[in-house]
Every structure is written in structure tokens, then in C-alpha cells.
């Protein structure tokens, strides 16, 4: 299911948008503040964000910058100010569309679907990808690129990087990772296998495996992704 984050401090508008999108069978994460939006970004896999420009504790522009540090998901701005300089500034930040208030829900739906179509490349109409530093991970195609060059990963190595990147900002215990790596055919994946694959993955990702920037060890617990 496509997951859409809405960050809007107008409670009635937030509820109306949520209701409309849920009727269209989207999963909706409704946030009324910048902080709530950041919390969702750090804890959930999101396919598109709809951001109000002005928020009580920050701005949609800053939230867009936060998204663009690690992701290429589509971003749609909502704003009461539709002047040309503000619209241009929004696109310069990496927004995919800009909708001025008041607006028709039907128009918003059409434009949202158009943005998702432009962003997608698989049967579901979405390319699920993640960007961090010089890495891009394409979850649909199970491919990882560093500085534009494809890294050759085994299936187990990809499942590891997928689990860690999708839970960026959280500590993944060794038990959690073992559960994610459990072979679907029923083959047992043990602690030693996990350690070996972490080492091999680090050898491929890290410029200096002794000073890890991507997969960091949380001693006695497990691992976390990057700066999380």
C-alpha cells in the first residue's frame, strides 16, 4: 500500500485530506506539526509527502530539506501564498508540485496521482528508493549504487542493507536482523552468518571499514544505519 505523509497544522484540513486519501486506499500518516512529521520520516517507509509551508514549530521548507538529505520521494507543497518567488523557491528545494489554498480535493488527487506516476517504474507505479551520502538503494530492483557505480551484493547482503536503511534512526538488534534474514525456504541463519555478512557488506560499502559511516555497531545490542 502507498503510504502518504501529510503535515498540516489546520486540523480540519488535515482530517479532510486524510479522509479523502484513505477512501482512495492510501495509507495516511497525519501530522499536525514539524516535529510529528520528522518522527514519521524517521520511523516509517513513506512514498510521498504533502507539506504545509507554515507550521507552528517550523516550516515545510525545512522539512523538505530534511527529506532530500536521504530520500527522493515526491513532495507536494500546500500553501496560502502562491506568489511566483515562493513557488520557485519551493521547486528549488526539490518539491515536485505546489498547490495553493483553497483547492479542490479532486484536483489535489489528480495531481498527486500524476506525481506518483512520474516517480514510479514498477507495476505498483512506485520506485521505492533511499539515498544516503553517496549511496542510492533501489528496493524494487534490489540494486545499490555508490557514486553512481553498482555494488555487487548477495541476496543476504541486500536484505541486510534493506533492513537497516528502512529503519534508519533506529537500532536493529541482532535478533531483529536474524528474523529478517531467515531464509524463506526454511534454512537457518545463525549469529555467525550475520557477523560474516555484516563484515562483507561493510567491506563493500565503507571507504574505511575501521571508521564506519554506514553500518555502525551498537555494542551489546546490534547495529544502526549511518547517523541514526
N, C-alpha and C positions, 0 to 999 in steps of 0.2 A: 504493500500500500504506500502511496506517495504521502510523505509527511511534510506539512507546511507549518512554518513558524510565523505567527502574527504577533508583532509588537506594536501595541496601540494603547494609549492611555485613556481614550474615550471608551468607557466601559460599555455603553450601549452599542457603539460601532463595533467594538471587539466581539460582543456577543452576536451581533448580526452577521458579521463576517464568518465567525466560527460556525454558526448555524447553516449559513449558505454553503460553505465548503464541505461540511460534514454530510449535507444532503447529496453532494456530488461525489461522495465516497472517498474524500480525502481524510487523512488523519490530521487533526489540528492541534497545535500546541499554542495556547493563548497566553500571552504575557502582557502585563499592564505597565511594565517599566523596563528600563535598560538592564537592570540587574537580573530580572527574571529572564530576559532574552538571552543574556550571557550564560546563565545557568543552563538553559535548554541547549544552547550551542555546545556547551562542554559535556553534556550528558546524553544527548540524543543524536541519532543519524537523521539529518534534515535534508530535504530535497529542494526546498525553495523557501525564501524568507520574504515576508511583506512587512515593511518597516515604516512606522510613522517617523517623520523627520524630528519633530519636537517631542521630547519625553520629559517627565518630571525630574528624572535623575540623570539625564544625559541626552544623547541625540542619536537618531537613526543613522546619521552620517558616520559617527564614531563606531556604531555597531556594524555598519557595512565594512569599515576598515578592519574591524576585528575578524569578520568573516573572511575577508580577502587575504588575511595573513595565512590561512590554512585551507581555503576551500574555493572552488569555482562554481558553487551552487548559484542559481539565478536569484537576483534580489530585485524586488519591486518596491519603490518608494511611494508612500502616501503623504500628501502634504496639502495644506490650505494655501500655500504660497506657490503659485505656478508661474512666477516670473522667469524669463529666459535665463538670467545668470544662475538662479538656483537650480533649474533643470540641468543646465550644462555642468554645474558643479556636481550634481548627483551622478551624471553619466561618467564624469571624470573619476569619481570614487569607485566605479565598477558596477553601477546599477544597470540592470537590463531593461527596466521600464520605469515610467514615472506617471503616477495617476493623481490628478488634482481633486481635492474635495470641493463640493459634494460630487459623488459619482454614482453611476448606475451599477448595481451588483452584476447585472448581465454583462455589461461592458468589462468590468473587472474580471469576470470568469473567462470571457473570450480572450482577453489579453494574457491572463495567467496561463491558459492552456497553450497559447501561441508561444510564450516564453519557454514553457516546459518542452514543447516540440522542438524548438530551436536548440535546447540544451541536450536533447536525448539522442541516443544512437542505438538503442536496443529495442526489443519488442515492446517493452513496457513504456518506451518513449523517454527513458532517462538514462543518462550516463552517470553512474554513481562513482564519483572520483573524490580524491582527497589530495591536497597539496600541502607540503611542509618543507621549508627551506628549499633545497634543490631536488626534492623528490616529488613525483606525481604517481599516485596509485590509482589505477583503473580497476575498480572492484568487479565490474561486469566481465571484462576481458581477462582478469587475473594477470595483469601486467603492471610492472613497476619500472619507472624511469628515473634515472639520476642524471641531472644536467642534460636531459633530452635523450640519453642513451638507455636502451632497455637492459635491465638486470635479469640474468637468467636464474630464476628461483625454482626450487622444487615445489610441489603442491603443499607439502607440510610447511615449508618456509613462508609461502604466500599466506597460508591460513594463520600463521603466527603474526605476520605483519598486519594482516587484516584485522585480527582481534585487537591488537594493540592500538592501531591507528583509529579504529572505530570507537575506541574507549579512551581517546586522548583526554588527558586531565584526570584520569582515574588510575589507581593501582590495580593491576591484574595479578591476582595471586597465582602461584604455580598450579594450584588445584583448578582454578578457573581456566587457565590455559590448557591444561591437560584435558579438561572436558571439551574444549573447542577443537582439540587436535585428535580426539578419539576417532579412529578410522571407522567410516560408515559401514565397512564390511565386517566390523567387529574385532579387528586386530588391535591388540593392546598397545597403548602409547605410554611408556613409563617415564620416570623422572630423568633417567639418563638420556633418553631420546630427546626430551625437552631441552636439556642443557646443551646437547650437541647441536641441535637446530638453532638455538639462540646464538651460539658461537659462530656457526656457519653464516647465519643471517647478518650478524654484526660484521663479519669479515667482508661481506659484500656491500653493506651499507656505509660503514664508517670509514672515514679517512684515517682515523687513528683509533683502533679498537680499544686502546687503553684510556681514551678520553672520549667516551661515547656521547654523541649528540642526539641519537635517535632512540635507541633502546637503553634505558637506564635501569640499573638494578636497585631495588628497594630491599636492602639486606634483611633476610629472615622472612620476607613476605613474598616478593615476586618481582614484577617489572612494571615500568610505566613508559609511556611514549613521550619522547622529547622533553619539552619544558614543563610537562604536566605534573 
